[in-house]
Amino acid sequence: MNMDVRNDLRNVAIIAHVDHGKTTLVDQLLRQSGVFRVNEAVVDRVMDSNDLERERGITILSKNTAVMYDGVRINIVDTPGHADFGGEVERILMMVDGVLLLVDAFEGCMPQTRFVLKKALALGKKPVVVLNKIDRPGARPEEVVDEVLDLFIELGANDDQLEFPVVYASARDGYASVDPHTPGTDMKPVFDAIIQNIPAPQGDLNGPAQVLFSNIDYDDYVGRIGIGRVERGHIHVNDSMVLCTNDGNTRNVRITKLYEFQGLKRVECQEAALGDLVAVSGITDLNIGETACSPDCVEPLPFVKIDEPTVSMMFMVNNSPFAGREGKFVTSRNLRDRLFKEVETNVAMRVEETDSTDTFKVSGRGELHLSILIEQMRRQNYEFQVSSPTVIYKTINGKLHEPIELLMIEVPENYVGAVMEKLGSRKAELVNMGTRENGETHLEFRIPSRGLMGYRSEFMTDTNGNGIMNHVFDSYEPYKGDIQQRQQGSLIAHETGESTGYGLFYAQDRGRLFIGPGVEVYEGMIVGVSPKSEDITVNVCKKKHVTNTRASGSDEALKLTPPTILSLEQSLEFIADDELVEVTPKSIRMRKMILNKEQRMKQAKSKK
């Protein structure tokens, strides 16, 4: 059978570790291909459209864009670098024919580089390597190219994939070249490398139509929009098609609108052909991984298997004394609808109902994956509570297995001892160790996911904020034994009221406080951390008795230590198994599951 080739089209995904400059590179490609007018005001990292993405400087959702170069249309998909959003990366790779692997010329190959490249090579995608940040002091392009080659060999790349071209670029300054020692003037070498090395879409141009949906978008006016690739034939507006659903059924659907990508905009079009990336509206209840086919030839396409979740949390209706004060959506129905809506587009996440109608079990790829969801819901005016994250165990051949992560750490030499000691107690195994030219030590460990929980804040303290850590899921292995969890107890508020300077002054001798004066607290709320292992109840609302006598000692100014304010991630890391985080649009509070002290003591006794 003759294959038709679309030489006027290229589909490419940009993959890389977080912070290696994917989104900045796309910015430059858009600018230099003439997408923006000369005088158009353009924000940096134009692809990160979501508020959270901008604040954190990470890409969470994959985005599509398209540029024209020498009469060839290049569809570019920007993907997340964090392993927690691996579900996004996997399915995006289904839409493209090749990948642009971006590597930092200073840092070299990092855990997520390995993770995303492994996925791309397994799907047989052709790579082009771009070494970014070659203008950075300490850049080592030659060494990094060797590292990349070693990684390709290690991941089992075929001969065709090993013959990868290398382009040296500085996305920030907007130039690229094929020689590391002579800087270029524009991004032309990157465009040329894409057109010469990324295969053009092939297939049957005149056969019965077939579209595979790899992404879902939502619009308040038109409802669900499926984003996918035309795998065969042509599709037109108002075409009747058959949708092959994930559960093996079929139903008749009609395409009401078709959109193609131009720059950052979605533009309506009348038809699309083999290899085009399109957005389709008009199909209700469409899910990721489904195929729309011509009625003459109903053939569903296989979809990539998404990695399973490794961490779960309980999401519950807020039942604290302050419930319903700040949020707009507070009922179990609100919570249920929002969580099940999330699963429709977030393929690596699972939501299960539990015995209680007020509690839902949400599983994801990591703590970051779940904390992003919590933060998004909080901004959408939801109010709820979450439990501490727990790892998901599996029983394989009758033995209990747990998820193991690959952890990479870069720290100055004098902190290595403290890091090794901590990680040793968390069942980590050292796999590799080396020193960089700048005196940094590079450590690689394999560690149970349980061992990483709550470690990030300790790591920052142990290295005085000078260390960098990254981790990525590796595999399931037999259970490694008990790991000692948090050794400190909580300081718990004794009564409901408002915290006073007087009460906090006497409470701060017991440990480190999380609140300042004038904060509303309730009985059972966590207000600080104790250095001892048991919980201590403190009265932070205590007022000074007013008398008409003055004593020289008691009227001195009370000096308060500034409180430690915990972020959402730090709160999730901090809480123990019998504690919850209460999340509202304005506040993040930690509390005991059982608020009353006597009831907590009774329960503790009954457990013994």
LINBELZI-V402755 format. One record per residue. N is the residue number from 0. PSI is psi as a letter, one per 40 degrees, with the letter a starting at -180 (none if undefined). OMEGA is omega as a letter, one per 40 degrees, with the letter a starting at -180 (none if undefined). NEAR is the number of other ideal C-beta (glycine too) atoms within 10 Angstrom. Layout:
BEGIN
N_PSI_OMEGA_NEAR / N_PSI_OMEGA_NEAR
END
This chain:
BEGIN
0_h_i_4 / 1_h_i_6 / 2_h_i_10 / 3_i_i_16 / 4_h_i_15 / 5_g_a_18 / 6_e_a_10 / 7_e_a_13 / 8_i_i_19 / 9_h_i_25 / 10_h_a_25 / 11_i_i_22 / 12_i_i_26 / 13_h_a_28 / 14_i_i_29 / 15_i_i_28 / 16_i_i_28 / 17_h_i_20 / 18_e_i_18 / 19_e_i_27 / 20_f_a_24 / 21_d_a_27 / 22_d_i_24 / 23_d_i_20 / 24_d_i_27 / 25_d_i_25 / 26_d_a_23 / 27_d_a_21 / 28_d_i_23 / 29_d_a_21 / 30_d_a_17 / 31_e_i_19 / 32_e_i_18 / 33_f_i_12 / 34_d_a_19 / 35_i_i_16 / 36_i_a_8 / 37_d_a_5 / 38_e_a_5 / 39_h_i_8 / 40_h_a_6 / 41_h_i_12 / 42_i_i_9 / 43_i_a_10 / 44_f_a_17 / 45_d_a_19 / 46_d_i_23 / 47_g_a_23 / 48_e_a_13 / 49_i_a_14 / 50_d_a_11 / 51_d_a_14 / 52_d_a_19 / 53_d_a_13 / 54_d_a_10 / 55_e_a_16 / 56_f_i_11 / 57_i_i_19 / 58_h_a_26 / 59_d_a_20 / 60_i_i_19 / 61_i_a_22 / 62_i_i_22 / 63_i_i_23 / 64_i_i_22 / 65_i_i_24 / 66_i_i_22 / 67_h_i_14 / 68_h_i_19 / 69_f_i_10 / 70_e_i_7 / 71_h_i_16 / 72_h_i_19 / 73_h_i_20 / 74_h_a_24 / 75_h_i_26 / 76_h_i_29 / 77_h_a_24 / 78_i_i_26 / 79_i_i_26 / 80_d_a_27 / 81_h_a_24 / 82_d_i_25 / 83_d_i_26 / 84_f_a_26 / 85_d_i_23 / 86_d_i_22 / 87_d_a_24 / 88_d_a_26 / 89_d_a_23 / 90_d_i_22 / 91_d_a_26 / 92_d_i_24 / 93_d_a_22 / 94_e_a_21 / 95_i_a_27 / 96_e_i_21 / 97_i_a_21 / 98_i_i_29 / 99_h_a_26 / 100_h_a_28 / 101_h_i_26 / 102_h_i_27 / 103_h_a_21 / 104_e_i_25 / 105_d_a_20 / 106_d_a_24 / 107_a_a_20 / 108_h_a_20 / 109_i_a_21 / 110_d_a_22 / 111_d_i_26 / 112_d_a_26 / 113_d_a_19 / 114_d_a_21 / 115_d_i_28 / 116_d_i_27 / 117_d_i_16 / 118_d_a_21 / 119_d_a_24 / 120_d_a_21 / 121_d_i_14 / 122_e_i_13 / 123_f_a_12 / 124_i_a_22 / 125_h_a_18 / 126_i_i_25 / 127_h_a_21 / 128_h_i_21 / 129_h_i_28 / 130_h_a_27 / 131_i_i_25 / 132_f_a_24 / 133_e_i_24 / 134_e_a_14 / 135_h_i_14 / 136_h_i_7 / 137_e_i_11 / 138_i_a_20 / 139_g_a_19 / 140_d_a_18 / 141_d_a_12 / 142_d_a_12 / 143_d_i_22 / 144_d_i_19 / 145_d_i_12 / 146_d_a_16 / 147_d_i_21 / 148_d_i_15 / 149_d_a_11 / 150_d_i_19 / 151_d_a_20 / 152_d_a_10 / 153_d_a_12 / 154_e_i_15 / 155_f_i_10 / 156_i_i_21 / 157_i_a_10 / 158_d_a_6 / 159_d_a_11 / 160_d_a_18 / 161_d_i_12 / 162_f_a_11 / 163_h_i_19 / 164_i_i_15 / 165_h_i_19 / 166_h_a_23 / 167_h_a_26 / 168_i_i_26 / 169_g_a_23 / 170_d_a_23 / 171_d_a_16 / 172_e_i_13 / 173_f_i_18 / 174_i_i_21 / 175_i_i_29 / 176_i_a_19 / 177_e_a_13 / 178_h_a_12 / 179_d_a_17 / 180_e_i_9 / 181_h_a_8 / 182_i_i_15 / 183_a_a_20 / 184_d_i_10 / 185_a_a_14 / 186_e_a_22 / 187_d_i_15 / 188_d_i_20 / 189_d_i_23 / 190_d_a_21 / 191_d_a_16 / 192_d_i_20 / 193_d_a_24 / 194_d_a_15 / 195_d_a_9 / 196_d_a_17 / 197_h_a_21 / 198_i_i_13 / 199_i_i_17 / 200_h_i_26 / 201_i_i_13 / 202_a_a_17 / 203_h_a_15 / 204_d_a_18 / 205_e_a_10 / 206_a_i_17 / 207_i_a_16 / 208_i_i_23 / 209_h_i_26 / 210_h_i_26 / 211_h_a_24 / 212_h_a_28 / 213_e_a_25 / 214_i_i_23 / 215_h_i_19 / 216_i_a_16 / 217_h_i_11 / 218_h_a_11 / 219_d_a_5 / 220_d_a_5 / 221_e_i_12 / 222_b_a_14 / 223_h_i_19 / 224_h_i_21 / 225_h_i_25 / 226_h_a_22 / 227_a_a_26 / 228_h_i_23 / 229_h_a_24 / 230_d_a_21 / 231_i_i_24 / 232_a_i_21 / 233_i_i_17 / 234_i_a_22 / 235_i_i_12 / 236_i_a_16 / 237_e_i_11 / 238_h_i_19 / 239_h_a_10 / 240_i_i_23 / 241_h_i_18 / 242_h_i_23 / 243_h_a_21 / 244_i_a_15 / 245_d_a_12 / 246_e_i_7 / 247_e_i_7 / 248_i_i_8 / 249_i_i_14 / 250_i_a_11 / 251_h_i_9 / 252_i_i_20 / 253_h_i_11 / 254_h_a_22 / 255_d_i_14 / 256_i_i_15 / 257_h_i_23 / 258_i_i_18 / 259_i_a_19 / 260_h_i_22 / 261_h_a_15 / 262_b_a_16 / 263_e_a_17 / 264_i_i_11 / 265_h_a_19 / 266_h_i_12 / 267_i_i_11 / 268_i_a_16 / 269_d_i_8 / 270_i_i_14 / 271_i_a_24 / 272_i_a_19 / 273_h_i_25 / 274_e_a_24 / 275_i_i_24 / 276_h_a_25 / 277_i_i_25 / 278_h_a_24 / 279_h_i_26 / 280_i_i_20 / 281_e_a_20 / 282_h_a_22 / 283_i_i_10 / 284_f_i_12 / 285_h_i_21 / 286_i_i_18 / 287_h_i_22 / 288_e_a_21 / 289_i_a_24 / 290_h_i_23 / 291_h_a_24 / 292_i_i_23 / 293_i_a_20 / 294_d_a_13 / 295_d_a_10 / 296_g_a_13 / 297_h_a_15 / 298_h_i_13 / 299_i_i_19 / 300_i_i_18 / 301_i_i_9 / 302_i_a_18 / 303_i_i_17 / 304_h_a_8 / 305_h_i_18 / 306_i_a_17 / 307_i_i_15 / 308_i_i_21 / 309_e_a_25 / 310_i_i_24 / 311_i_i_17 / 312_i_i_22 / 313_h_i_17 / 314_h_a_25 / 315_i_i_20 / 316_h_a_20 / 317_h_i_22 / 318_f_a_14 / 319_i_i_18 / 320_d_a_14 / 321_e_a_18 / 322_i_i_16 / 323_e_a_13 / 324_d_a_14 / 325_d_a_15 / 326_i_i_20 / 327_d_a_11 / 328_h_a_16 / 329_e_a_19 / 330_i_a_12 / 331_d_i_15 / 332_d_i_11 / 333_d_a_18 / 334_d_a_22 / 335_d_a_17 / 336_d_a_12 / 337_d_a_19 / 338_d_a_21 / 339_d_i_12 / 340_d_a_12 / 341_d_a_16 / 342_d_a_14 / 343_d_a_15 / 344_d_a_16 / 345_g_a_22 / 346_d_a_21 / 347_e_a_23 / 348_i_i_20 / 349_i_i_15 / 350_h_i_18 / 351_i_i_10 / 352_i_i_12 / 353_a_a_12 / 354_d_a_5 / 355_h_a_11 / 356_e_a_11 / 357_e_a_16 / 358_h_i_16 / 359_i_i_22 / 360_h_a_16 / 361_h_a_23 / 362_i_a_20 / 363_a_a_27 / 364_e_a_26 / 365_i_a_25 / 366_d_a_21 / 367_d_a_18 / 368_d_a_24 / 369_d_a_23 / 370_d_i_22 / 371_d_i_24 / 372_d_a_21 / 373_d_a_22 / 374_d_i_19 / 375_d_a_16 / 376_d_a_23 / 377_d_a_20 / 378_e_i_11 / 379_e_i_12 / 380_f_i_14 / 381_i_i_22 / 382_h_a_27 / 383_a_i_28 / 384_i_i_22 / 385_i_i_23 / 386_i_i_20 / 387_i_a_21 / 388_i_i_24 / 389_i_a_16 / 390_i_a_16 / 391_h_i_16 / 392_i_i_14 / 393_i_i_12 / 394_h_i_8 / 395_h_a_11 / 396_f_i_6 / 397_e_i_5 / 398_i_i_10 / 399_h_i_10 / 400_i_i_15 / 401_i_a_19 / 402_h_i_23 / 403_h_a_23 / 404_i_i_23 / 405_h_a_19 / 406_h_i_24 / 407_h_a_22 / 408_h_i_24 / 409_h_i_18 / 410_i_i_22 / 411_i_a_14 / 412_d_a_10 / 413_e_i_12 / 414_e_a_17 / 415_d_a_17 / 416_d_a_10 / 417_d_a_16 / 418_d_a_22 / 419_d_a_16 / 420_d_a_10 / 421_d_a_16 / 422_d_i_22 / 423_d_a_12 / 424_e_i_10 / 425_f_i_21 / 426_f_i_19 / 427_i_i_25 / 428_h_i_14 / 429_h_a_13 / 430_d_a_13 / 431_i_i_9 / 432_h_i_13 / 433_i_i_9 / 434_i_i_11 / 435_i_a_14 / 436_d_a_9 / 437_e_i_10 / 438_e_i_9 / 439_i_i_16 / 440_h_a_18 / 441_h_a_16 / 442_i_i_21 / 443_h_i_15 / 444_i_i_25 / 445_h_a_18 / 446_i_i_23 / 447_i_i_21 / 448_d_i_21 / 449_d_a_23 / 450_d_a_22 / 451_e_a_24 / 452_h_i_20 / 453_e_a_20 / 454_d_a_20 / 455_d_a_16 / 456_d_i_14 / 457_d_a_16 / 458_d_i_20 / 459_d_i_14 / 460_d_a_11 / 461_d_a_18 / 462_e_a_20 / 463_f_i_11 / 464_e_a_8 / 465_e_a_13 / 466_i_i_21 / 467_h_i_15 / 468_i_i_19 / 469_i_i_21 / 470_i_a_22 / 471_i_a_23 / 472_h_a_22 / 473_c_a_17 / 474_i_i_10 / 475_h_i_15 / 476_i_i_14 / 477_i_a_12 / 478_h_a_13 / 479_e_a_17 / 480_i_a_7 / 481_i_i_8 / 482_h_i_14 / 483_h_a_7 / 484_a_a_12 / 485_h_a_18 / 486_e_a_8 / 487_i_i_17 / 488_i_i_19 / 489_i_i_25 / 490_h_a_25 / 491_h_i_25 / 492_h_a_27 / 493_d_a_20 / 494_i_i_14 / 495_h_i_15 / 496_a_i_17 / 497_h_a_13 / 498_i_i_23 / 499_i_i_18 / 500_d_a_16 / 501_d_i_18 / 502_d_a_23 / 503_d_a_25 / 504_d_a_18 / 505_d_a_13 / 506_d_a_23 / 507_e_i_19 / 508_e_a_8 / 509_e_a_17 / 510_a_a_19 / 511_h_a_14 / 512_i_i_21 / 513_e_a_22 / 514_i_i_22 / 515_a_i_14 / 516_i_i_16 / 517_e_i_10 / 518_h_i_19 / 519_h_i_16 / 520_i_i_24 / 521_i_a_16 / 522_h_i_17 / 523_e_i_23 / 524_i_a_25 / 525_h_a_26 / 526_e_i_25 / 527_a_i_24 / 528_h_a_21 / 529_i_i_17 / 530_d_a_11 / 531_i_a_12 / 532_d_a_9 / 533_i_i_8 / 534_i_i_19 / 535_h_i_17 / 536_h_a_16 / 537_i_i_22 / 538_g_a_16 / 539_e_a_29 / 540_e_a_19 / 541_h_i_18 / 542_i_i_12 / 543_h_i_13 / 544_h_a_7 / 545_h_i_5 / 546_i_i_8 / 547_e_i_4 / 548_i_i_5 / 549_h_i_7 / 550_i_a_8 / 551_d_a_6 / 552_d_a_5 / 553_e_a_10 / 554_e_i_9 / 555_i_a_8 / 556_h_i_7 / 557_h_i_14 / 558_h_a_8 / 559_h_i_15 / 560_h_i_12 / 561_h_a_7 / 562_i_i_18 / 563_h_a_12 / 564_h_a_10 / 565_i_i_19 / 566_i_i_12 / 567_d_a_16 / 568_d_a_16 / 569_d_i_16 / 570_d_a_23 / 571_d_i_24 / 572_d_a_21 / 573_d_a_20 / 574_i_i_23 / 575_a_a_17 / 576_d_a_10 / 577_f_a_15 / 578_i_a_20 / 579_i_i_23 / 580_h_i_23 / 581_h_a_22 / 582_h_i_23 / 583_i_a_22 / 584_d_a_15 / 585_d_a_9 / 586_i_i_14 / 587_h_a_18 / 588_i_i_23 / 589_i_a_21 / 590_i_i_25 / 591_i_i_22 / 592_d_i_16 / 593_h_a_15 / 594_d_a_18 / 595_h_a_11 / 596_d_a_16 / 597_d_a_8 / 598_d_i_12 / 599_d_a_18 / 600_d_i_11 / 601_d_a_12 / 602_d_i_12 / 603_d_i_12 / 604_d_a_8 / 605_d_i_7 / 606_d_a_6 / 607_none_none_4
END
